[in-house]
């Protein structure tokens, strides 16, 4: 059970929009993905939060 659920937060408006899973053993750094933010109405980088 190495996979954990993480929340992705928009870097611009700080809204938490997405959830995903990641393997903590292989990916030790924080995950950053370009996703669509419904509040900003554009694609922005979303960073992993606690």
MARDO-625594 format. One record per atom (N, C-alpha, C, O): residue in three letters; x, y, z. Coordinates in nm, 4 decimals. Each point is the difference from the previous one (the first is absolute). Layout:
N
['ALA'; [X; Y; Z]]
...
***
This chain:
50
['UNK'; [0.0825; -0.1179; 0.0000]]
['UNK'; [-0.0825; 0.1179; 0.0000]]
['UNK'; [0.0874; 0.1248; 0.0000]]
['UNK'; [0.0015; 0.0763; 0.0966]]
['UNK'; [0.0699; -0.0571; -0.2044]]
['UNK'; [0.0879; 0.1160; -0.0134]]
['UNK'; [-0.0704; 0.1203; -0.0607]]
['UNK'; [0.0488; 0.1123; 0.0122]]
['UNK'; [-0.1625; -0.1338; -0.0775]]
['UNK'; [-0.0704; 0.1100; -0.0661]]
['UNK'; [-0.0859; 0.0746; 0.1014]]
['UNK'; [-0.0731; -0.0605; 0.0784]]
['UNK'; [0.0833; 0.1922; -0.0818]]
['UNK'; [-0.0794; 0.0827; 0.0899]]
['UNK'; [-0.0786; 0.1019; -0.0810]]
['UNK'; [0.0406; 0.0379; -0.1099]]
['UNK'; [-0.1525; 0.0058; 0.1642]]
['UNK'; [-0.0841; 0.0990; -0.0654]]
['UNK'; [0.0537; 0.1385; 0.0331]]
['UNK'; [0.0245; 0.0319; 0.1164]]
['UNK'; [-0.0063; 0.0502; -0.2194]]
['UNK'; [0.0481; 0.1371; 0.0194]]
['UNK'; [-0.0998; 0.0972; -0.0624]]
['UNK'; [-0.0798; -0.0387; -0.0855]]
['UNK'; [0.0843; 0.1632; 0.1277]]
['UNK'; [-0.0858; 0.1049; -0.0522]]
['UNK'; [0.0858; 0.0986; -0.0774]]
['UNK'; [0.1100; 0.0354; 0.0426]]
['UNK'; [-0.1620; 0.0091; -0.1579]]
['UNK'; [0.0711; 0.0973; -0.0825]]
['UNK'; [-0.0649; 0.1369; 0.0166]]
['UNK'; [-0.1222; 0.0139; -0.0058]]
['UNK'; [0.2064; 0.0864; 0.0265]]
['UNK'; [-0.0466; 0.1360; 0.0260]]
['UNK'; [0.0534; 0.0937; -0.1073]]
['UNK'; [0.1156; -0.0100; -0.0410]]
['UNK'; [-0.2016; 0.1016; -0.0042]]
['UNK'; [0.0392; 0.0984; -0.1005]]
['UNK'; [0.1017; 0.0967; 0.0598]]
['UNK'; [-0.0171; 0.0463; 0.1128]]
['UNK'; [0.1226; -0.0158; -0.1877]]
['UNK'; [0.1032; 0.0915; 0.0487]]
['UNK'; [-0.0440; 0.1457; -0.0042]]
['UNK'; [0.0560; 0.0832; 0.0715]]
['UNK'; [-0.1548; -0.0510; -0.1534]]
['UNK'; [-0.0439; 0.1383; -0.0152]]
['UNK'; [-0.1041; 0.0367; 0.1062]]
['UNK'; [0.0199; 0.0948; 0.0759]]
['UNK'; [-0.1304; -0.1691; -0.0704]]
['UNK'; [-0.1105; 0.0374; 0.0896]]
['UNK'; [-0.0064; -0.0867; 0.1261]]
['UNK'; [-0.0814; 0.0279; 0.0880]]
['UNK'; [0.1634; -0.1306; -0.0765]]
['UNK'; [0.0094; -0.0874; 0.1177]]
['UNK'; [-0.1242; -0.0858; 0.0233]]
['UNK'; [-0.0238; -0.0452; 0.1120]]
['UNK'; [-0.0542; 0.0227; -0.2156]]
['UNK'; [-0.1160; -0.0877; 0.0137]]
['UNK'; [0.0430; -0.1441; -0.0216]]
['UNK'; [0.0798; -0.0283; -0.0894]]
['UNK'; [-0.1318; -0.0624; 0.1700]]
['UNK'; [0.0321; -0.1421; -0.0110]]
['UNK'; [-0.1016; -0.0663; -0.0913]]
['UNK'; [-0.1153; -0.0202; 0.0381]]
['UNK'; [0.1586; -0.0136; -0.1591]]
['UNK'; [-0.0914; -0.0462; -0.1038]]
['UNK'; [0.0028; -0.1497; -0.0238]]
['UNK'; [-0.1047; -0.0597; -0.0251]]
['UNK'; [0.2195; -0.0019; 0.0321]]
['UNK'; [0.0159; -0.1381; -0.0435]]
['UNK'; [0.0599; -0.0870; 0.1092]]
['UNK'; [0.0713; 0.0484; 0.0879]]
['UNK'; [-0.1016; -0.1784; -0.0948]]
['UNK'; [0.0651; -0.1002; 0.0830]]
['UNK'; [0.0560; -0.1075; -0.0918]]
['UNK'; [-0.0556; -0.0290; -0.1059]]
['UNK'; [0.1656; -0.0286; 0.1482]]
['UNK'; [0.0643; -0.1060; -0.0766]]
['UNK'; [0.0799; -0.0862; 0.0973]]
['UNK'; [0.0033; 0.0280; 0.1198]]
['UNK'; [0.0602; -0.1316; -0.1706]]
['UNK'; [0.0836; -0.0856; 0.0835]]
['UNK'; [0.1431; 0.0065; -0.0500]]
['UNK'; [0.0261; 0.0284; -0.1169]]
['UNK'; [0.0650; -0.0553; 0.2077]]
['UNK'; [0.1402; -0.0076; -0.0400]]
['UNK'; [0.0717; -0.1019; 0.0865]]
['UNK'; [-0.0404; -0.0280; 0.1129]]
['UNK'; [0.1470; -0.0265; -0.1680]]
['UNK'; [0.0809; -0.0968; 0.0701]]
['UNK'; [0.1089; 0.0765; 0.0759]]
['UNK'; [0.0882; 0.0599; -0.0616]]
['UNK'; [-0.0942; -0.0621; 0.1938]]
['UNK'; [0.0954; 0.0765; 0.0814]]
['UNK'; [0.1413; -0.0570; -0.0063]]
['UNK'; [0.0969; 0.0723; 0.0233]]
['UNK'; [-0.0845; -0.1992; -0.0540]]
['UNK'; [0.1331; -0.0614; -0.0043]]
['UNK'; [0.0784; 0.0449; -0.1234]]
['UNK'; [0.1205; 0.0237; 0.0085]]
['UNK'; [-0.1875; -0.0121; -0.1221]]
['UNK'; [0.0714; 0.0352; -0.1232]]
['UNK'; [0.0010; 0.1500; -0.0274]]
['UNK'; [0.0927; 0.0502; -0.0635]]
['UNK'; [-0.1950; 0.0224; 0.1107]]
['UNK'; [-0.0085; 0.1447; -0.0218]]
['UNK'; [0.0094; 0.0711; 0.1344]]
['UNK'; [-0.1001; 0.0153; 0.0700]]
['UNK'; [0.2181; 0.0270; -0.0351]]
['UNK'; [0.0203; 0.0632; 0.1304]]
['UNK'; [-0.0250; 0.1498; -0.0017]]
['UNK'; [-0.0293; 0.0588; 0.1041]]
['UNK'; [0.0406; 0.0049; -0.2222]]
['UNK'; [-0.0229; 0.1441; -0.0075]]
['UNK'; [-0.1487; 0.0287; -0.0202]]
['UNK'; [-0.0792; -0.0909; -0.0250]]
['UNK'; [0.0424; 0.2193; 0.0363]]
['UNK'; [-0.1401; 0.0388; -0.0141]]
['UNK'; [-0.0409; -0.0017; -0.1467]]
['UNK'; [0.0766; 0.0383; -0.0884]]
['UNK'; [-0.1964; -0.0824; 0.0655]]
['UNK'; [-0.0535; -0.0135; -0.1344]]
['UNK'; [-0.0557; 0.1338; -0.0488]]
['UNK'; [-0.0702; 0.0691; 0.0739]]
['UNK'; [0.1019; -0.0326; -0.1989]]
['UNK'; [-0.0516; 0.1222; -0.0627]]
['UNK'; [-0.0508; -0.0376; -0.1381]]
['UNK'; [0.0736; -0.0557; -0.0815]]
['UNK'; [-0.2021; 0.0872; 0.0557]]
['UNK'; [-0.0601; -0.0320; -0.1291]]
['UNK'; [-0.0760; 0.1203; -0.0537]]
['UNK'; [-0.0625; 0.0725; 0.0774]]
['UNK'; [0.0667; -0.0496; -0.2088]]
['UNK'; [-0.0839; 0.1055; -0.0574]]
['UNK'; [-0.1424; -0.0511; -0.0159]]
['UNK'; [-0.0232; -0.0975; -0.0716]]
['UNK'; [-0.0724; 0.1623; 0.1376]]
['UNK'; [-0.1404; -0.0406; -0.0023]]
['UNK'; [-0.0868; 0.1233; -0.0200]]
['UNK'; [0.0464; 0.1132; 0.0140]]
['UNK'; [-0.1729; -0.1363; -0.0469]]
['UNK'; [-0.0939; 0.1097; -0.0178]]
['UNK'; [-0.0595; 0.0388; 0.1347]]
['UNK'; [-0.0493; -0.0853; 0.0738]]
['UNK'; [0.0541; 0.2141; -0.0422]]
['UNK'; [-0.0583; 0.0512; 0.1235]]
['UNK'; [-0.1335; 0.0655; -0.0340]]
['UNK'; [-0.0056; 0.0889; -0.0850]]
['UNK'; [-0.1014; -0.1320; 0.1507]]
['UNK'; [-0.1325; 0.0536; -0.0305]]
['UNK'; [-0.0183; 0.1413; 0.0535]]
['UNK'; [-0.0788; 0.0767; -0.0554]]
['UNK'; [0.1491; -0.0409; 0.1607]]
['UNK'; [-0.0099; 0.1364; 0.0527]]
['UNK'; [0.0774; 0.0992; -0.0855]]
['UNK'; [-0.0497; 0.1093; -0.0268]]
['UNK'; [0.1696; -0.1447; -0.0162]]
['UNK'; [0.0819; 0.0873; -0.0851]]
['UNK'; [-0.0447; -0.0036; -0.1459]]
['UNK'; [0.0296; 0.0921; -0.0760]]
['UNK'; [-0.1001; -0.1971; 0.0366]]
['UNK'; [-0.0485; -0.0195; -0.1370]]
['UNK'; [0.1137; -0.0123; -0.1008]]
['UNK'; [-0.0119; 0.0455; -0.1138]]
['UNK'; [0.1236; -0.1080; 0.1563]]
['UNK'; [0.1123; -0.0243; -0.0906]]
['UNK'; [0.0854; -0.1131; 0.0554]]
['UNK'; [-0.0197; -0.0449; 0.1129]]
['UNK'; [0.1141; 0.0000; -0.1933]]
['UNK'; [0.0911; -0.1046; 0.0431]]
['UNK'; [0.1112; 0.0614; 0.0851]]
['UNK'; [0.0663; 0.0950; -0.0415]]
['UNK'; [-0.0471; -0.1505; 0.1602]]
['UNK'; [0.1052; 0.0441; 0.0903]]
['UNK'; [0.0696; -0.1214; 0.0598]]
['UNK'; [-0.0504; -0.1120; -0.0092]]
['UNK'; [0.1644; 0.1338; 0.0693]]
['UNK'; [0.0692; -0.1090; 0.0686]]
['UNK'; [-0.0687; -0.0284; 0.1325]]
['UNK'; [-0.0339; 0.0913; 0.0753]]
['UNK'; [0.0141; -0.2195; -0.0486]]
['UNK'; [-0.0593; -0.0430; 0.1264]]
['UNK'; [0.1059; -0.0796; 0.0761]]
['UNK'; [0.0612; -0.0921; -0.0542]]
['UNK'; [-0.0409; 0.1287; 0.1794]]
['UNK'; [0.1053; -0.0606; 0.0808]]
['UNK'; [-0.0617; -0.0857; 0.1105]]
['UNK'; [-0.1102; 0.0268; 0.0478]]
['UNK'; [0.1821; -0.1274; -0.0098]]
['UNK'; [-0.0440; -0.0909; 0.1059]]
['UNK'; [-0.0059; 0.0715; 0.1358]]
['UNK'; [0.0895; 0.0768; 0.0353]]
['UNK'; [-0.1962; -0.1040; 0.0390]]
['UNK'; [-0.0137; 0.0523; 0.1352]]
['UNK'; [-0.0235; -0.1160; 0.0955]]
['UNK'; [-0.0131; -0.1149; -0.0420]]
['UNK'; [0.0081; 0.1462; 0.1690]]
['UNK'; [-0.0237; -0.1048; 0.1000]]
['UNK'; [-0.1448; -0.0409; 0.0039]]
['UNK'; [-0.0374; -0.0872; 0.0785]]
***
